[in-house]
Amino acid sequence: MPTQPQLAMHAANALAIQILANDILENPKLAMQWLLTPSMLLDGNRPIDALATRHGYERVQQLLTRLGHGVGL
């Protein structure tokens, strides 16, 4: 069972990714759709689900950053 600090960190990471997605995609509805859509680049997982691990968080952050810079995914 996750500890209180782990849950707080997960919530903070999820919020940071949602803000980043909103900024990059410039549309909160589109950002949420992106977060809820399975991605082959995340082994078929949804970005929102990948945030459960530190590695997944970093991978989602990388994908959004690449998208923001116009680099093909």
N, C-alpha and C positions, 0 to 999 in steps of 0.2 A: 504494500500500500504506500503511495507517495506521501512524503512528509509535507507539512504546510509550506515550507520554503520551496520545495520542488513544485508544488501546485502554483504558487505565486510566480515562480519563474516561467512555468509553462504558459500561464495567463499573460504575462508580460511579453513573452515571445510571440504568442498568437496575435496580440494587439499590435506589436511592432510590424509583423508581416502584413496584417490587414491594412495598416497605415501605408506601408510601402506599396502594396498592391494598388490601393486607391490613388496614390501619387503617380505611379507609373502608368496605370491604365486610365487615369483621369475620369473614372466613372465608378462610383461605389457599387452599383449593381453589377457591372461587368467584373469588377474585382472579386466580389463574392462568388460570382459564377465561376471564375477562374479557380478560386480556392476550393470549390466544391466539385470540380470536374476531374475525373481520373486522368493521370498523365503517364504516358509510356516512359517519360524521362524520370519518373519516380516509381518505376516498376509496376505501373498500373494503379498506384495509390493516388488518392486525392491529396493535393497540397496541404489542406487543413489537417488530414490524418498524419501526414509526414511530420508535422510539428511535434508529435509526441516524443521524438528523440532529438538530441542535440545535433546529430548528423543530419536528420531530416530537416530540421530548422535551417541549418547551414545550406543544404541543397536547395531548398525552396528560396532562400534569400539569394543564392547564386543565380537561379533561374530568373527571378524577377529582375535582378540587376542586369543580366544579359539582355532581357527583354527591353528594359529601359534604355539600354545603349544601342538597341537595334541589332543586336547580334542574334543570328538565327538559333533557334532552339532545336 
